Amino acid sequence: MGGIAKKRQAELDLITQVAAQCKTSVITGPAAARWLGLSTLNWVTAVDLALPGEARSWGKKYPDRVYRDGLLREQEFLVHNGVRTATAIRAMFDSFRYHGRMEALVQIESARFKHEHLSIDYLLAKTEVLPRARGLKSFRQLIGYSSDTSASALETRLRHRLLRAVETGQLTGVESLEFQVGFQIVDEHGWPTVAWADALINGFLVLEADGREKTSGEMGDAADALRRERHRETQLQNRGATVRRAGWDATSWGGLIAELQRLINHQPGVHQLPNRMDVRYRQWLAGLERRAG
């Protein structure tokens, strides 16, 4: 088992252990999101807990759990794989309140990518069962801001950073900004395949979210994965694309935005690349699964 897989299993083991020791409680926040199969921004190292009904925490601190105050009604929790857990919408809301906007956004976008029926309107309707607690209005606004195109936590961060850079005027000259755009290419053996741009600016400027999994060995041999990535990048460049990569080190993103601005200034306007696909990434993945089945 690789390093990332071990960390993910450690999260589940921690949740299982805490839940077994606190049987009258309900897991919530990032731990609940993780238990329900959603991505989280950070590793789960402590489990948020709430008590059904109107409860207040008693101030005692534990290294592996945090008790949260507030109202938790019956319709806001369920039993999933043997563990009492908050519903997804309550877990996201508690993540927003106690762990911040980006943590909640990662979970929302993960849910929307995984489950096609989770539209903005659907999720907003789900918030009607939440308690009228501080932050609910802002949480609803965050749902409205979310997208269903982010397949990873890093892609959520990248999307948010680009949108903020455009909104604040830090990145100008952006005439089109799209996410998860596919282009038909051929693989190393000449077989047709698809290269996906995690973000696409002005039709030609491709950004790749370089996540941990690609080079960790979790998705197969790391050297093979890197070689395939470089091949796809070359294929896109041969069609007129400019490719840049964004990793987890947020301190480097200011430099990335500055580099994007330089590239846009050098080649202003929209420049569409050939062999662009109309199908969305999620639909393409579903097609692959159907053919494999």
C-alpha positions, 0 to 999 in steps of 0.5 A: 500500500502506497503512502497516500493509500496508507494515509487514507486508510489511517483516516478511516481507521481513526473515524472507526475507532472514535465512532466506536468509543463515542456511540451516542455521538454523530461524526460530522465535519471533514470526518463525516465527509470523508466517511461518505466518500468525499474529498477533503482539503486536509487530512482528517487527524481529529474527528468532529462530533455532535450530540443529537438534540440541543447539546453543548460541548463541555470544554474537555479537549481530546487529541483525536476528537472535537465536540461541537455545540448546537442543534442536531436533529434526527433528519440531519444524521444517518447510519452509513457503513455502521457509523452514525454520521451527519448527512452530507449537507450537514457535514459540509456546513459544519466544515464551513463553520469550523474548518473554513470556506475552502474545506467546505468548497472542496467537499461541495465540488467533490460531491457535485463531481461524483453525483450528477444530480447534485445541482446547485438548486438541489443542494440549496433545497437541502440546506432548508433542513439545516439549523438557522445558525450563523454562517448559513447565508454565506454557506448557501452563497458558497454552494452557488459559487461551486462547480461540478467540474473539479475532480480533485481538491487541487482542481478546486483550489486552482479554479478558485484561485483563477476566478479570484485573480480575474475578479480582483484584477490580478489577472487581466485579458481573460476572455474565456475561462473554462474547466475540464476541456478535452482534446483528441490526441494519440497516445505513445503507441498511436492509439486515439485518446483524450488530453484534459485541460484542468483549466483553459484560458482564452482557448489555448492556455492550458493549466494542469493541477499536478496532484500528489497521486500522479507521481506517488505511484498510487495510479501505477508506476510513477515513471510511466505516469510521468512519461504519459503526462509529458507525452500529452503535454507535447501533443497539446503543444504541437497543436498550439497550446501553452501548458503550465502546471500548478502544484500543492505549494500555494506559495508558488501560485503568485508566480504562476498568476504573473506568468499567466499574465505575461503569456496573455499579454504576449498572445492576447485574445482567444485562440481555439485549439484543434480537435476539441471535444464537446463531451464533458469530463464526467460524461467521458469517464462514465462512457469509459466505465460503461465500455469496461463493464 
